[in-house]
Amino acid sequence: MPPSAKKTIASFSDERFQAVVLTDSFEKKFAPLTYNLPRCLLPLCNIPLIEYTLEFLSKNKISEVFLMCSSQHYLKIKDYISTSKWSNNKSSPSSNNNNNSSDNYFQIKLILTKDSNSVGDVLREIDTKNIIQNDFLLIYGDIISNIDLQKPLDYHRLIKKNDRNHIMTMILLNSSENHCSSNNTSSISYNTNYSSFSSFNKCIYYDKINPINKKQSSISLDLDLFNNNDLSDFYISNNLIDPHIDICSPNIPLLFQEYFEYNNLRSDFVNGILSSDLLKRSIYAYILNNNNCNKNNIINYATRIDSFQTYDSISKDILQRFTYPLTLDSNLLSINNEIQFYSHFETSLNNIYKQKNVILSQNSKLLSNILIGNNTLVQNNALIKNSIIGKNCKIGKNTKILNSYIFDNSIVHENCLILNSLIASNSVIHKNTKLNSNCIIGYNCIVDQNISLPKNTKIIDNKNYSLIDNQFCNSSQDSFYPDDNDDDDLQDTDDSTKRLKKSSLSNDDTLSDLLGPAGKGYLYLSDNDDSDVDDIDLNRLNSQKSDDSDAEFDSNYSLDLEQEHLLDKELGDDLFDRSNENNHQADREFKKEALATFNRSFINNHDLDTTILEINTLRMSYNVGYNEVRNATIISIFNRIESLIANDNMKFQEFCLKVMNQWIPLFRRQIFDQKDKNDFLDQLIKISKKYPNLGDKLVYMTIDSVYNNDIVLEDDILNWFDENQKNIKNQLVVKYVDWLRNAESESESENDDGE
């Protein structure tokens, strides 16, 4: 007879439960800010992010917390914790109650993972150090959550008793019942197994939905998923928020140790477990809704701050109290009346919060969704809306700050306009200056007077950051440069020239035009930026400089509804828009794995169906499109031919025909419509440039092969050539097209003669 739920819960609550907090996401989404501070120490509503995460763990009675820190910011995190309310030298928050037993003590330990470049490396370090012996909670240091973990923990234990292969429970939220505007929505299909305990959500497929601005209306499922699952118990959910809160078994670090290619927790580990026929492990999900978790009718809230877009939306959620009880006026983040790390917040209508000693001068206007930190001065006729100002700041007269974030100890002088931008600590914006949308002013920077910074400008205080990008990029989703071994986008050689042009923008003469004579800082550009160098036209900067008489700095701020609407419209092009985050890591990882898979297929002479199955499995695991599959297939075929003729160049045509006759039919499963055909032909031309001695012949032979196999038809080739003729320098392709036209004319002539 199975144990009762009551006994299970009781025995579970008696255990000391540990949490592993990943303080480094191994991403560059918050660069250049995160070169000075780790993401977990960035201020969220004037409070370091790590405070929300530790508060969440403390409220859930976690007994021991391991903060996993990479070498880049270890000392800063250590210094912060040692002087915070969480220091083990001080009274622990979890012991501030009537029961001061050691069982309730909230202990924090910092673990240095010196050589870690990914989450996988951190978990391998955990296994090496043997710091985990029981089930543990795995989260990031940028989580905001008010959920009660007791029911998910009980659920995890019950599942383990019922399924000995169970290794992880992912805690997910139903997005339709959650107020946050998180982008971490995933498409997940579940197998619901009914037992004597309850209905369980066994995950059999996981796929992260693309960012909201890249509308995704469908996913592709392998039919093999249905082989061992009852269709009556199968359902798909595409409205789930994944805050990356996982309850893990102690053998998960060991799995990362055994499978060294696992780097990312979701795209590598979860998809690897779900797609493996060898491991025989299972992952379940506990789906939170507003009926099954929190006490006192509190709405469940959990999400990560993993982009500027979520930083913005969650800041607004906190101001609007959707994170209750983690609200600013509840002062949950103060330890007690004697030690005030973050002073009390006063609140008023329209979600306006002020800390101590804020000075608002006459006629200054605070519209809505605003937080102003300690000892900050807002001078006459200044206007602030949808913005957060740090402590010890000064906002000059007649200045407008709209949908922006200003960190501690910064100054914005008079007659400035700050739109959809972020100004880091200890920076100065001089008078009559405008920051257009998407500007980021890094720490300790200065923008001189009468300057209008173009959209998307990022300024940093250290000229060497570009070297950091180049030398220390990792395999994260936001690495600025791909690995040396990665073919990635097969960029032309002029990309390196473009990068040199970018770096040349950091010389002192150029920056005097960009930031003004008294400016201080360096222009930051990464390969992730959508805009080309030309988007920042330095020759036109002088014409963009602000004028004292500019209507934008009119001191009359009696806004009516129409003016408010115009302001909101101007806020549309937004620093926190996800369109600025071009994430190509999944494509890079897929390409690496796909090239290896094709190479094995060629060497071991696999049949087409086996190869197609393996590539489709990879495509689904990494959630890439067929254009990426075609790219990898072309490169693999070209590489195979190049390797075969390495020792005998005289047999090029023989080897080429041998490889293409066997493998060109792969494209039947990759090319479906005219758009795919055009993309395929475009990629042939682009990829061929990487094969200077063979490229022209490879393109010619490939086009002829897909034509003879009726994959790309004559009209498709002719129409594509006519549209791109000016860009096609391959004379063999030109001759082939001429042959097609002549053959078509001869055929028509023969038909006329026959009639």
LOGUTOR-732156 format. One record per residue (C-alpha): chain; x, y, z. Coordinates in steps of 0.2 Angstrom, whole numbers, always signed. Layout:
LOGUTOR-732156
R	A	X	Y	Z
...
end
This chain:
LOGUTOR-732156
R	A	+0	+0	+0
R	A	+8	+17	-5
R	A	+12	+29	+9
R	A	-1	+42	+13
R	A	+1	+60	+7
R	A	+2	+66	+25
R	A	+17	+55	+30
R	A	+26	+60	+14
R	A	+24	+79	+17
R	A	+29	+77	+35
R	A	+45	+67	+32
R	A	+49	+80	+18
R	A	+47	+95	+29
R	A	+59	+87	+42
R	A	+73	+87	+29
R	A	+86	+101	+28
R	A	+83	+108	+10
R	A	+97	+116	+0
R	A	+97	+128	-14
R	A	+110	+131	-28
R	A	+109	+149	-35
R	A	+118	+153	-51
R	A	+124	+170	-50
R	A	+131	+170	-68
R	A	+119	+167	-82
R	A	+134	+166	-94
R	A	+125	+178	-106
R	A	+129	+196	-112
R	A	+111	+202	-112
R	A	+115	+216	-100
R	A	+131	+221	-107
R	A	+139	+233	-105
R	A	+132	+235	-88
R	A	+138	+218	-82
R	A	+156	+222	-85
R	A	+155	+232	-69
R	A	+143	+222	-59
R	A	+135	+205	-60
R	A	+117	+204	-66
R	A	+112	+199	-48
R	A	+118	+215	-41
R	A	+110	+226	-53
R	A	+97	+237	-45
R	A	+79	+233	-47
R	A	+68	+247	-40
R	A	+84	+253	-31
R	A	+86	+236	-23
R	A	+100	+223	-29
R	A	+92	+209	-38
R	A	+100	+196	-27
R	A	+89	+202	-12
R	A	+73	+197	-21
R	A	+80	+180	-24
R	A	+87	+177	-6
R	A	+70	+184	+1
R	A	+61	+171	-9
R	A	+72	+157	-3
R	A	+71	+163	+15
R	A	+52	+164	+15
R	A	+52	+146	+9
R	A	+63	+140	+23
R	A	+78	+134	+13
R	A	+91	+130	+26
R	A	+107	+131	+15
R	A	+111	+141	+0
R	A	+126	+139	-12
R	A	+129	+155	-22
R	A	+139	+149	-37
R	A	+150	+163	-43
R	A	+162	+164	-58
R	A	+179	+172	-56
R	A	+174	+188	-65
R	A	+162	+195	-51
R	A	+166	+183	-36
R	A	+174	+196	-25
R	A	+160	+209	-28
R	A	+147	+196	-23
R	A	+157	+191	-8
R	A	+159	+209	-2
R	A	+141	+212	-5
R	A	+135	+197	+5
R	A	+147	+200	+19
R	A	+140	+217	+22
R	A	+122	+213	+19
R	A	+108	+207	+31
R	A	+112	+189	+24
R	A	+129	+189	+32
R	A	+131	+174	+43
R	A	+140	+185	+55
R	A	+124	+194	+58
R	A	+107	+189	+63
R	A	+99	+178	+50
R	A	+82	+183	+43
R	A	+76	+166	+45
R	A	+80	+166	+64
R	A	+71	+182	+67
R	A	+56	+173	+75
R	A	+52	+165	+91
R	A	+60	+149	+86
R	A	+79	+151	+84
R	A	+84	+133	+82
R	A	+98	+129	+70
R	A	+85	+120	+59
R	A	+78	+137	+54
R	A	+95	+145	+51
R	A	+97	+152	+34
R	A	+115	+149	+29
R	A	+124	+156	+13
R	A	+140	+149	+6
R	A	+149	+156	-9
R	A	+157	+144	-21
R	A	+170	+150	-33
R	A	+168	+141	-50
R	A	+184	+148	-57
R	A	+185	+141	-74
R	A	+166	+140	-78
R	A	+160	+146	-95
R	A	+142	+139	-94
R	A	+129	+132	-82
R	A	+135	+115	-87
R	A	+152	+119	-80
R	A	+145	+125	-64
R	A	+135	+109	-61
R	A	+151	+99	-65
R	A	+160	+109	-52
R	A	+146	+105	-40
R	A	+148	+86	-43
R	A	+167	+88	-41
R	A	+166	+97	-25
R	A	+152	+85	-19
R	A	+142	+98	-10
R	A	+125	+91	-14
R	A	+119	+74	-7
R	A	+100	+76	-7
R	A	+87	+84	-18
R	A	+90	+103	-21
R	A	+82	+118	-28
R	A	+91	+125	-43
R	A	+88	+144	-48
R	A	+96	+159	-55
R	A	+101	+174	-45
R	A	+89	+185	-55
R	A	+72	+178	-50
R	A	+58	+187	-43
R	A	+45	+176	-35
R	A	+32	+175	-21
R	A	+27	+157	-23
R	A	+25	+145	-9
R	A	+37	+130	-13
R	A	+29	+117	-1
R	A	+16	+110	-13
R	A	+29	+108	-27
R	A	+41	+100	-15
R	A	+28	+88	-10
R	A	+24	+84	-27
R	A	+42	+81	-32
R	A	+44	+69	-18
R	A	+28	+59	-22
R	A	+33	+58	-40
R	A	+50	+51	-35
R	A	+41	+37	-25
R	A	+30	+33	-41
R	A	+44	+35	-54
R	A	+61	+29	-50
R	A	+68	+37	-66
R	A	+62	+55	-61
R	A	+76	+67	-59
R	A	+69	+85	-60
R	A	+53	+94	-57
R	A	+51	+111	-67
R	A	+40	+123	-59
R	A	+30	+133	-72
R	A	+17	+146	-72
R	A	+1	+147	-82
R	A	+4	+164	-91
R	A	-14	+167	-93
R	A	-15	+169	-74
R	A	+1	+178	-71
R	A	+3	+197	-72
R	A	+21	+198	-77
R	A	+26	+202	-95
R	A	+39	+189	-95
R	A	+46	+182	-111
R	A	+50	+165	-104
R	A	+35	+157	-112
R	A	+38	+139	-118
R	A	+29	+127	-128
R	A	+28	+111	-118
R	A	+19	+95	-121
R	A	+14	+83	-107
R	A	+9	+66	-104
R	A	-3	+65	-90
R	A	-2	+49	-80
R	A	-16	+45	-68
R	A	-12	+35	-53
R	A	-18	+32	-35
R	A	-10	+48	-29
R	A	-14	+62	-42
R	A	-13	+66	-60
R	A	+6	+69	-65
R	A	+13	+80	-79
R	A	+27	+70	-87
R	A	+36	+81	-99
R	A	+40	+73	-116
R	A	+44	+88	-126
R	A	+51	+106	-122
R	A	+53	+120	-134
R	A	+55	+138	-129
R	A	+45	+150	-140
R	A	+53	+163	-149
R	A	+53	+181	-143
R	A	+36	+189	-144
R	A	+40	+201	-158
R	A	+45	+186	-169
R	A	+28	+178	-170
R	A	+28	+159	-169
R	A	+12	+151	-173
R	A	+17	+133	-174
R	A	+29	+120	-168
R	A	+35	+104	-176
R	A	+33	+87	-167
R	A	+41	+71	-171
R	A	+29	+57	-173
R	A	+40	+46	-163
R	A	+34	+56	-148
R	A	+17	+47	-149
R	A	+24	+29	-150
R	A	+25	+26	-132
R	A	+11	+38	-126
R	A	-7	+37	-125
R	A	-15	+50	-136
R	A	-30	+52	-124
R	A	-18	+58	-110
R	A	-7	+69	-122
R	A	-9	+88	-122
R	A	+1	+103	-127
R	A	+2	+119	-118
R	A	+9	+135	-125
R	A	+5	+147	-112
R	A	+18	+143	-99
R	A	+30	+154	-91
R	A	+47	+146	-86
R	A	+55	+155	-72
R	A	+69	+142	-71
R	A	+65	+136	-54
R	A	+69	+117	-54
R	A	+69	+104	-40
R	A	+83	+92	-44
R	A	+89	+75	-39
R	A	+107	+74	-33
R	A	+112	+64	-48
R	A	+109	+79	-60
R	A	+127	+86	-57
R	A	+133	+68	-61
R	A	+124	+68	-78
R	A	+132	+84	-83
R	A	+149	+77	-78
R	A	+146	+61	-89
R	A	+139	+71	-104
R	A	+151	+85	-106
R	A	+142	+92	-121
R	A	+128	+98	-109
R	A	+130	+117	-106
R	A	+113	+125	-106
R	A	+100	+118	-94
R	A	+85	+119	-105
R	A	+91	+117	-123
R	A	+105	+104	-119
R	A	+100	+95	-103
R	A	+81	+95	-104
R	A	+80	+92	-122
R	A	+94	+79	-121
R	A	+85	+69	-107
R	A	+69	+70	-116
R	A	+76	+64	-133
R	A	+88	+51	-126
R	A	+83	+33	-129
R	A	+98	+27	-118
R	A	+96	+38	-102
R	A	+78	+32	-98
R	A	+76	+47	-86
R	A	+60	+57	-84
R	A	+56	+76	-81
R	A	+40	+82	-74
R	A	+32	+99	-72
R	A	+22	+107	-58
R	A	+11	+119	-66
R	A	+6	+134	-54
R	A	-11	+142	-56
R	A	-20	+153	-43
R	A	-29	+138	-36
R	A	-15	+126	-31
R	A	-1	+135	-22
R	A	-1	+152	-13
R	A	-9	+155	+4
R	A	-21	+169	+8
R	A	-27	+170	-11
R	A	-10	+178	-16
R	A	-8	+178	-35
R	A	+7	+167	-40
R	A	+22	+177	-47
R	A	+38	+170	-53
R	A	+50	+175	-67
R	A	+68	+179	-72
R	A	+75	+196	-76
R	A	+84	+189	-92
R	A	+83	+204	-103
R	A	+80	+223	-104
R	A	+62	+220	-109
R	A	+59	+209	-93
R	A	+69	+221	-82
R	A	+57	+235	-88
R	A	+41	+225	-87
R	A	+45	+218	-69
R	A	+50	+235	-63
R	A	+33	+240	-68
R	A	+25	+225	-60
R	A	+33	+229	-43
R	A	+27	+247	-44
R	A	+10	+241	-48
R	A	+10	+228	-34
R	A	+8	+213	-45
R	A	+22	+205	-35
R	A	+13	+206	-18
R	A	+18	+203	-4
R	A	+35	+208	-12
R	A	+30	+226	-13
R	A	+41	+241	-9
R	A	+29	+248	+4
R	A	+29	+232	+14
R	A	+48	+234	+17
R	A	+51	+216	+17
R	A	+69	+219	+11
R	A	+73	+228	+28
R	A	+80	+217	+41
R	A	+73	+226	+57
R	A	+71	+243	+64
R	A	+89	+244	+69
R	A	+98	+239	+53
R	A	+90	+247	+38
R	A	+99	+242	+22
R	A	+85	+249	+11
R	A	+75	+263	+19
R	A	+56	+263	+20
R	A	+46	+268	+4
R	A	+32	+280	+5
R	A	+18	+278	-8
R	A	+5	+289	-16
R	A	-8	+288	-30
R	A	-3	+282	-47
R	A	+10	+271	-40
R	A	+22	+284	-35
R	A	+35	+279	-22
R	A	+48	+290	-13
R	A	+62	+285	-1
R	A	+69	+296	+13
R	A	+74	+314	+11
R	A	+67	+316	-7
R	A	+66	+334	-12
R	A	+53	+339	-25
R	A	+54	+357	-30
R	A	+39	+368	-35
R	A	+30	+364	-51
R	A	+40	+347	-53
R	A	+28	+334	-60
R	A	+27	+315	-56
R	A	+14	+307	-67
R	A	+13	+288	-64
R	A	+24	+273	-60
R	A	+38	+281	-52
R	A	+51	+277	-39
R	A	+63	+290	-32
R	A	+77	+285	-21
R	A	+85	+293	-5
R	A	+92	+310	-5
R	A	+87	+314	-23
R	A	+83	+331	-29
R	A	+70	+335	-43
R	A	+71	+353	-48
R	A	+58	+365	-54
R	A	+47	+360	-69
R	A	+55	+343	-71
R	A	+43	+330	-77
R	A	+45	+311	-74
R	A	+34	+297	-80
R	A	+36	+278	-80
R	A	+54	+279	-73
R	A	+65	+274	-58
R	A	+78	+286	-51
R	A	+91	+280	-39
R	A	+97	+288	-23
R	A	+108	+303	-22
R	A	+103	+309	-39
R	A	+100	+326	-46
R	A	+87	+330	-59
R	A	+88	+348	-66
R	A	+75	+360	-70
R	A	+64	+358	-86
R	A	+70	+340	-89
R	A	+59	+326	-95
R	A	+63	+308	-90
R	A	+51	+296	-99
R	A	+51	+277	-97
R	A	+69	+277	-91
R	A	+81	+271	-77
R	A	+94	+281	-68
R	A	+105	+273	-56
R	A	+113	+280	-40
R	A	+123	+296	-39
R	A	+120	+302	-56
R	A	+116	+319	-62
R	A	+104	+325	-76
R	A	+106	+344	-78
R	A	+93	+356	-84
R	A	+83	+355	-101
R	A	+87	+337	-104
R	A	+76	+324	-112
R	A	+79	+306	-108
R	A	+68	+294	-118
R	A	+68	+275	-115
R	A	+85	+275	-109
R	A	+96	+269	-95
R	A	+110	+279	-86
R	A	+121	+269	-74
R	A	+128	+275	-58
R	A	+140	+290	-56
R	A	+136	+297	-73
R	A	+133	+315	-79
R	A	+121	+321	-92
R	A	+125	+340	-95
R	A	+112	+353	-100
R	A	+102	+353	-116
R	A	+105	+335	-120
R	A	+94	+322	-127
R	A	+96	+303	-126
R	A	+85	+296	-139
R	A	+77	+278	-137
R	A	+88	+263	-132
R	A	+103	+273	-126
R	A	+113	+265	-112
R	A	+125	+276	-103
R	A	+137	+265	-93
R	A	+145	+269	-76
R	A	+156	+284	-73
R	A	+152	+292	-90
R	A	+149	+310	-95
R	A	+139	+317	-110
R	A	+143	+335	-113
R	A	+130	+349	-116
R	A	+120	+352	-132
R	A	+122	+334	-138
R	A	+108	+323	-145
R	A	+114	+305	-144
R	A	+107	+294	-158
R	A	+96	+279	-155
R	A	+104	+263	-148
R	A	+120	+272	-143
R	A	+129	+263	-129
R	A	+143	+271	-119
R	A	+155	+263	-108
R	A	+169	+269	-97
R	A	+183	+257	-101
R	A	+191	+256	-119
R	A	+196	+238	-116
R	A	+179	+231	-115
R	A	+180	+226	-134
R	A	+195	+215	-130
R	A	+185	+207	-116
R	A	+171	+203	-129
R	A	+183	+195	-141
R	A	+194	+185	-129
R	A	+182	+179	-116
R	A	+166	+176	-125
R	A	+158	+160	-120
R	A	+145	+148	-127
R	A	+130	+158	-120
R	A	+116	+164	-129
R	A	+123	+181	-130
R	A	+141	+179	-135
R	A	+147	+193	-146
R	A	+158	+182	-156
R	A	+156	+164	-161
R	A	+169	+151	-157
R	A	+184	+150	-169
R	A	+179	+133	-175
R	A	+161	+139	-179
R	A	+156	+142	-197
R	A	+140	+150	-190
R	A	+135	+163	-203
R	A	+149	+161	-215
R	A	+152	+179	-215
R	A	+162	+187	-229
R	A	+179	+194	-225
R	A	+173	+211	-226
R	A	+165	+208	-208
R	A	+182	+210	-200
R	A	+184	+226	-209
R	A	+167	+232	-202
R	A	+173	+227	-185
R	A	+189	+237	-187
R	A	+178	+252	-192
R	A	+168	+249	-176
R	A	+183	+250	-165
R	A	+189	+265	-174
R	A	+174	+274	-167
R	A	+182	+274	-150
R	A	+196	+286	-154
R	A	+197	+302	-144
R	A	+193	+314	-159
R	A	+177	+304	-164
R	A	+171	+303	-146
R	A	+172	+322	-144
R	A	+159	+323	-158
R	A	+149	+310	-150
R	A	+149	+315	-132
R	A	+155	+333	-134
R	A	+172	+341	-129
R	A	+169	+337	-110
R	A	+162	+320	-113
R	A	+169	+305	-105
R	A	+167	+287	-111
R	A	+169	+275	-126
R	A	+157	+269	-139
R	A	+151	+251	-136
R	A	+146	+241	-151
R	A	+144	+222	-152
R	A	+141	+210	-166
R	A	+123	+208	-158
R	A	+119	+226	-163
R	A	+106	+226	-177
R	A	+112	+243	-182
R	A	+127	+245	-194
R	A	+141	+257	-190
R	A	+132	+269	-203
R	A	+117	+270	-191
R	A	+128	+282	-180
R	A	+132	+295	-193
R	A	+146	+305	-184
R	A	+146	+318	-198
R	A	+128	+323	-194
R	A	+130	+324	-175
R	A	+133	+342	-175
R	A	+117	+345	-184
R	A	+108	+335	-170
R	A	+115	+345	-156
R	A	+101	+352	-145
R	A	+96	+370	-145
R	A	+90	+380	-130
R	A	+75	+386	-140
R	A	+70	+368	-145
R	A	+52	+365	-142
R	A	+56	+348	-134
R	A	+62	+358	-119
R	A	+48	+369	-117
R	A	+46	+373	-98
R	A	+27	+372	-99
R	A	+22	+355	-93
R	A	+3	+357	-92
R	A	+0	+340	-102
R	A	-17	+337	-108
R	A	-23	+320	-114
R	A	-17	+323	-132
R	A	+1	+327	-126
R	A	+1	+312	-115
R	A	-4	+301	-130
R	A	+10	+309	-141
R	A	+23	+305	-127
R	A	+17	+287	-126
R	A	+19	+286	-144
R	A	+36	+292	-143
R	A	+40	+279	-130
R	A	+36	+265	-143
R	A	+53	+263	-149
R	A	+59	+256	-133
R	A	+76	+251	-125
R	A	+66	+236	-118
R	A	+60	+230	-134
R	A	+65	+212	-137
R	A	+69	+216	-155
R	A	+86	+222	-150
R	A	+91	+205	-143
R	A	+97	+194	-158
R	A	+101	+178	-150
R	A	+110	+166	-162
R	A	+117	+153	-149
R	A	+104	+140	-153
R	A	+109	+141	-172
R	A	+127	+140	-168
R	A	+125	+124	-157
R	A	+113	+116	-169
R	A	+126	+119	-184
R	A	+140	+111	-173
R	A	+130	+96	-169
R	A	+122	+95	-187
R	A	+139	+95	-195
R	A	+145	+81	-184
R	A	+130	+71	-187
R	A	+132	+73	-206
R	A	+150	+68	-205
R	A	+146	+52	-195
R	A	+133	+48	-208
R	A	+145	+50	-222
R	A	+159	+40	-214
R	A	+147	+26	-208
R	A	+137	+26	-224
R	A	+120	+28	-215
R	A	+105	+28	-226
R	A	+95	+44	-230
R	A	+80	+40	-218
R	A	+92	+37	-203
R	A	+101	+54	-207
R	A	+85	+63	-209
R	A	+78	+57	-192
R	A	+94	+62	-183
R	A	+94	+79	-191
R	A	+75	+82	-188
R	A	+78	+77	-169
R	A	+92	+90	-168
R	A	+81	+103	-177
R	A	+67	+101	-164
R	A	+79	+101	-150
R	A	+87	+117	-154
R	A	+71	+125	-162
R	A	+79	+131	-178
R	A	+71	+133	-195
R	A	+74	+123	-211
R	A	+85	+137	-217
R	A	+98	+132	-204
R	A	+96	+114	-209
R	A	+99	+118	-227
R	A	+114	+128	-222
R	A	+122	+114	-212
R	A	+118	+101	-226
R	A	+126	+112	-240
R	A	+142	+114	-229
R	A	+143	+96	-225
R	A	+141	+90	-243
R	A	+154	+103	-249
R	A	+166	+98	-235
R	A	+164	+79	-239
R	A	+168	+82	-257
R	A	+183	+93	-252
R	A	+190	+80	-241
R	A	+188	+66	-254
R	A	+198	+76	-268
R	A	+211	+82	-256
R	A	+223	+68	-262
R	A	+217	+67	-280
R	A	+210	+83	-287
R	A	+209	+74	-305
R	A	+194	+65	-299
R	A	+183	+80	-294
R	A	+169	+76	-305
R	A	+169	+58	-300
R	A	+169	+61	-282
R	A	+156	+75	-284
R	A	+144	+65	-293
R	A	+146	+50	-280
R	A	+142	+61	-265
R	A	+128	+71	-273
R	A	+119	+56	-281
R	A	+118	+49	-263
R	A	+115	+64	-253
R	A	+106	+78	-263
R	A	+89	+69	-260
R	A	+91	+76	-242
R	A	+85	+92	-249
R	A	+68	+85	-254
R	A	+64	+85	-235
R	A	+71	+103	-233
R	A	+64	+113	-248
R	A	+45	+115	-248
R	A	+41	+131	-257
R	A	+48	+145	-268
R	A	+55	+155	-253
R	A	+64	+139	-248
R	A	+71	+137	-266
R	A	+77	+155	-267
R	A	+85	+153	-249
R	A	+94	+137	-255
R	A	+101	+145	-270
R	A	+106	+161	-261
R	A	+115	+150	-248
R	A	+124	+140	-261
R	A	+132	+156	-268
R	A	+136	+163	-251
R	A	+144	+147	-244
R	A	+154	+144	-260
R	A	+165	+159	-256
R	A	+172	+149	-242
R	A	+179	+137	-255
R	A	+190	+148	-266
R	A	+197	+134	-277
R	A	+181	+124	-278
R	A	+167	+135	-275
R	A	+161	+139	-292
R	A	+161	+121	-298
R	A	+152	+115	-282
R	A	+138	+127	-285
R	A	+137	+122	-303
R	A	+136	+103	-299
R	A	+124	+106	-285
R	A	+112	+116	-295
R	A	+113	+103	-309
R	A	+110	+89	-297
R	A	+94	+97	-288
R	A	+88	+101	-306
R	A	+90	+83	-312
R	A	+82	+77	-296
R	A	+67	+88	-299
R	A	+70	+97	-282
R	A	+72	+114	-290
R	A	+64	+116	-306
R	A	+70	+126	-322
R	A	+58	+140	-319
R	A	+64	+142	-301
R	A	+82	+143	-307
R	A	+78	+155	-321
R	A	+68	+167	-310
R	A	+80	+167	-296
R	A	+94	+171	-308
R	A	+85	+185	-316
R	A	+82	+193	-299
R	A	+100	+191	-293
R	A	+109	+192	-309
R	A	+119	+208	-304
R	A	+126	+199	-289
R	A	+131	+182	-297
R	A	+149	+182	-302
R	A	+150	+163	-305
R	A	+153	+161	-324
R	A	+148	+142	-323
R	A	+131	+147	-316
R	A	+129	+160	-330
R	A	+133	+147	-343
R	A	+122	+134	-335
R	A	+107	+147	-335
R	A	+111	+150	-353
R	A	+111	+132	-357
R	A	+94	+130	-348
R	A	+87	+145	-359
R	A	+94	+137	-375
R	A	+87	+120	-371
R	A	+70	+128	-368
R	A	+71	+137	-384
R	A	+76	+121	-394
R	A	+62	+111	-385
R	A	+49	+124	-390
R	A	+56	+125	-408
R	A	+55	+106	-409
R	A	+37	+106	-403
R	A	+33	+119	-417
R	A	+41	+109	-430
R	A	+31	+93	-424
R	A	+15	+103	-426
end
